[in-house]
Amino acid sequence: MVSPETLRRLGLQPGRIVETIVASYTAEGKPHAAPMGVLLEEWGTVAIRPYVETWTYRNLESRRQCTVNLTGSPKLFLSTVFKGEPEVGGLPEGFFLPALKVEAPRLRDADGWLEVEIFSGETLEGRGLFKGRILRVKAVPRLPEAYCRAWFAAIESIIHATRVLEYSRAGRRSEADRLARLIASYRSLIGRVAPGSEAEEAVEKLASILSRYGFKPEAYSELF
Ligand SMILES: Cc1cc2nc3c(=O)[nH]c(=O)nc-3n(C[C@H](O)[C@H](O)[C@H](O)COP(=O)(O)O)c2cc1C
């Protein structure tokens, strides 16, 4: 059993949703990763809620094991959510390493990871609800990092961008526009506080992806 103190030090608390990258193997054994919100239900138990159309849903359903990777890197979030888009490309060689206690890959560049075995799974209104036991936790020692608003803004933008595309596909254009405006505002903030950073690189790639899907940054950025 992983101690509550260890989980607390990693930012995990019962009732709190954290944004992570869940890595799992496909049925054919290919490593896979996608950003997912993860809820610590109680000490030692997580809940993961992938939509049924995702690879993560299929992998958790068939393999019942995964790692929950902890990172604040906009680059890692972007490369695992928009994999295959020309701005991002595929996941590079050496991106994954094997976990130790579960049969699942983990991300080489994460700051830490939880090794999780799924013990129950159900599907409610198009979304899986997988509950898993945390079997092992590993954290990479790191120096403290000064807080910079750009990192929060870039990751929020990545989350909003996934919804912009979903809303747009569902014909909910005004909701998509509202989020595209938020992204434009974050993009301008990032340009001010962290020019040339990983966060800026991520948000510029995002702007290019959205632009190809019909959300031209110029249409929103003039508002800021
Ligand atoms: C920070 C973040 C959190 C996300 N959380 C979820 C989630 O809880 N469930 C979900 O289905 N999609 C979530 N998404 C969207 C998925 O990552 C995205 O749909 C992904 O393409 C699905 O991946 P897959 O088909 O490769 O498994 C999230 C995206 C981001 C950026």
The ligand as a Gaussian input file, in Angstrom:
#p B3LYP/6-31G(d) Opt

LIG

0 1
 C       -5.082000      17.779000     -19.711000
 C       -6.057000      16.944000     -20.500000
 C       -6.948000      16.122000     -19.829000
 C       -7.821000      15.285000     -20.543000
 N       -8.679000      14.463000     -19.854000
 C       -9.456000      13.589000     -20.531000
 C      -10.287000      12.653000     -19.828000
 O      -10.350000      12.621000     -18.589000
 N      -11.015000      11.777000     -20.577000
 C      -10.963000      11.763000     -21.952000
 O      -11.601000      10.916000     -22.579000
 N      -10.204000      12.668000     -22.630000
 C       -9.444000      13.553000     -21.950000
 N       -8.648000      14.431000     -22.648000
 C       -8.639000      14.383000     -24.116000
 C       -7.824000      13.182000     -24.589000
 O       -6.494000      13.245000     -24.125000
 C       -7.840000      13.150000     -26.119000
 O       -9.161000      12.974000     -26.567000
 C       -6.981000      12.059000     -26.658000
 O       -6.809000      12.287000     -28.030000
 C       -7.606000      10.695000     -26.442000
 O       -6.590000       9.856000     -26.644000
 P       -6.469000       8.399000     -27.219000
 O       -7.519000       8.089000     -28.244000
 O       -5.118000       8.508000     -27.829000
 O       -6.514000       7.498000     -26.024000
 C       -7.798000      15.301000     -21.959000
 C       -6.929000      16.165000     -22.635000
 C       -6.058000      16.993000     -21.912000
 C       -5.116000      17.889000     -22.663000

